[in-house]
Amino acid sequence: TMPTLTTYQTTIIPDWVDYNGHLRDAFYLLIFSYATDALMDRLGLDSDSREASGNSLFTLELHLNYLHEVKLDAQVEVHTQIIAHDSKRLHLYHSLHRVGDAQELAGNEQMLLHVDLAGPRSAPFSEQSLNRLQAIVAEQADLPTPGYIGRVIALPPKK
């Protein structure tokens, strides 16, 4: 089976950790944001094409689950799975791992919108981007649905 796409790798640096030497919550999202940039490059939405086409992806919504602590100097990587897409939107899931380790340290579900920057307004993906998206979806057809998709923040109902 094709593994989930590895979109980003980095080392946890001192600027990103708190007084306990743990990765601060905001920097998990920074790492996932860089992974989204890398996915955009793979879809033909890199900076050169953004300038040429005037199109980009905007993040509409996201959800982040913190599962295990991540410490200073850890070598980590992001795996990215395309959950769904239509002509203008992309639903994806990033998971954070130690390099070479299957254990999920954090999970990040995102909904992205393809936009014409001149508006800005929503715009359909180019044929090239759609073809690249569909190729990734086909490669990932056998992957299970991530456990942290579609979660809602709420206290359990009172009995």
C-alpha positions as CSV (number, residue, x, y, z in Angstrom):
1,T,0.0,0.0,0.0
2,M,1.1,3.5,-0.7
3,P,1.9,5.1,2.7
4,T,0.3,8.5,3.5
5,L,2.1,11.3,1.7
6,T,5.0,12.7,3.8
7,T,4.7,16.4,3.2
8,Y,7.1,18.0,5.8
9,Q,10.0,17.1,8.0
10,T,11.7,19.3,10.7
11,T,13.6,19.3,14.0
12,I,11.9,20.9,17.0
13,I,13.9,24.1,17.7
14,P,14.3,26.0,21.0
15,D,12.1,28.9,19.8
16,W,9.2,26.5,19.6
17,V,9.2,25.0,23.1
18,D,8.0,26.2,26.5
19,Y,9.9,26.1,29.9
20,N,9.2,22.3,30.1
21,G,11.0,21.8,26.8
22,H,7.7,20.8,25.2
23,L,6.4,22.0,21.8
24,R,4.0,25.0,22.3
25,D,0.5,24.4,21.0
26,A,0.8,27.2,18.3
27,F,3.9,25.6,16.8
28,Y,2.1,22.3,16.0
29,L,-0.1,24.4,13.7
30,L,3.0,26.1,12.2
31,I,4.4,22.7,11.3
32,F,1.0,21.6,9.8
33,S,0.8,24.9,7.9
34,Y,4.2,24.2,6.3
35,A,2.9,20.7,5.4
36,T,-0.1,22.4,3.7
37,D,2.3,24.6,1.7
38,A,4.2,21.5,0.6
39,L,1.0,19.9,-0.5
40,M,0.1,23.0,-2.5
41,D,3.4,22.7,-4.3
42,R,2.6,19.1,-5.2
43,L,-0.8,20.2,-6.6
44,G,0.8,22.9,-8.8
45,L,-0.2,25.7,-6.5
46,D,3.4,26.8,-5.7
47,S,4.4,30.4,-5.5
48,D,5.3,30.6,-9.3
49,S,1.9,29.3,-10.3
50,R,0.1,31.5,-7.8
51,E,1.6,34.5,-9.4
52,A,0.8,33.2,-12.9
53,S,-2.8,32.1,-12.2
54,G,-3.7,34.4,-9.4
55,N,-5.2,31.4,-7.6
56,S,-4.4,30.0,-4.1
57,L,-5.8,28.0,-1.2
58,F,-7.3,29.6,1.9
59,T,-7.9,27.7,5.1
60,L,-11.6,27.9,6.1
61,E,-11.5,25.8,9.2
62,L,-9.3,23.4,11.1
63,H,-9.3,21.2,14.2
64,L,-6.2,20.2,16.0
65,N,-5.9,17.2,18.5
66,Y,-2.8,17.1,20.8
67,L,-2.2,13.4,21.4
68,H,1.4,13.0,22.8
69,E,4.0,15.5,23.9
70,V,6.7,16.6,21.5
71,K,10.1,17.7,22.9
72,L,13.0,19.9,22.0
73,D,15.3,18.4,19.3
74,A,12.7,15.7,18.2
75,Q,12.9,14.9,14.5
76,V,9.3,14.9,13.3
77,E,7.4,14.5,10.0
78,V,3.9,15.2,8.8
79,H,1.8,12.6,6.9
80,T,-1.0,14.0,4.8
81,Q,-4.2,12.3,3.6
82,I,-6.8,13.7,1.2
83,I,-10.1,13.0,2.8
84,A,-12.3,14.5,0.1
85,H,-12.5,17.3,-2.5
86,D,-14.9,18.9,-4.9
87,S,-14.3,21.4,-7.7
88,K,-13.3,24.2,-5.2
89,R,-12.7,22.7,-1.7
90,L,-10.2,20.3,-0.2
91,H,-10.7,18.4,3.0
92,L,-7.4,17.0,4.3
93,Y,-5.9,15.4,7.4
94,H,-2.3,15.9,8.6
95,S,-0.8,13.7,11.3
96,L,2.5,14.5,13.2
97,H,5.0,11.6,13.8
98,R,8.5,11.1,15.0
99,V,10.5,10.3,11.8
100,G,10.0,6.7,10.9
101,D,7.4,6.1,13.7
102,A,3.8,5.2,13.0
103,Q,2.5,6.6,16.4
104,E,0.4,9.8,15.9
105,L,1.6,12.7,18.1
106,A,-1.0,15.2,16.9
107,G,-3.8,15.3,14.3
108,N,-5.0,18.2,12.2
109,E,-8.1,18.2,10.0
110,Q,-8.5,21.1,7.6
111,M,-11.0,22.5,5.1
112,L,-9.4,24.6,2.4
113,L,-11.0,26.7,-0.4
114,H,-9.5,27.4,-3.8
115,V,-9.7,31.1,-4.5
116,D,-9.1,33.7,-7.2
117,L,-7.0,36.3,-5.3
118,A,-8.3,39.1,-7.5
119,G,-11.7,38.8,-5.8
120,P,-10.9,37.2,-3.5
121,R,-13.6,34.7,-4.4
122,S,-13.9,31.0,-4.7
123,A,-12.7,29.5,-8.0
124,P,-12.6,26.0,-9.4
125,F,-9.3,24.1,-9.3
126,S,-7.4,24.0,-12.6
127,E,-7.5,20.8,-14.6
128,Q,-3.8,20.2,-13.7
129,S,-4.5,20.6,-9.9
130,L,-7.6,18.4,-10.1
131,N,-5.6,15.7,-11.9
132,R,-2.9,15.8,-9.3
133,L,-5.4,15.7,-6.5
134,Q,-7.2,12.7,-8.0
135,A,-3.8,10.9,-8.4
136,I,-3.1,11.3,-4.7
137,V,-6.6,10.1,-3.8
138,A,-6.1,7.0,-6.0
139,E,-2.8,6.3,-4.3
140,Q,-4.4,6.6,-0.9
141,A,-7.6,4.6,-1.7
142,D,-6.7,1.8,0.8
143,L,-5.8,4.1,3.7
144,P,-8.2,3.9,6.7
145,T,-10.2,7.0,7.6
146,P,-8.2,8.8,10.4
147,G,-9.7,8.4,13.9
148,Y,-9.7,12.2,14.6
149,I,-11.9,13.3,11.7
150,G,-15.1,15.2,12.2
151,R,-14.7,15.7,15.9
152,V,-16.7,18.3,17.9
153,I,-15.6,20.1,21.0
154,A,-18.2,19.6,23.7
155,L,-18.6,18.4,27.3
156,P,-20.5,15.1,27.6
157,P,-24.3,15.7,28.1
158,K,-25.3,15.9,31.7
159,K,-27.1,12.7,32.9
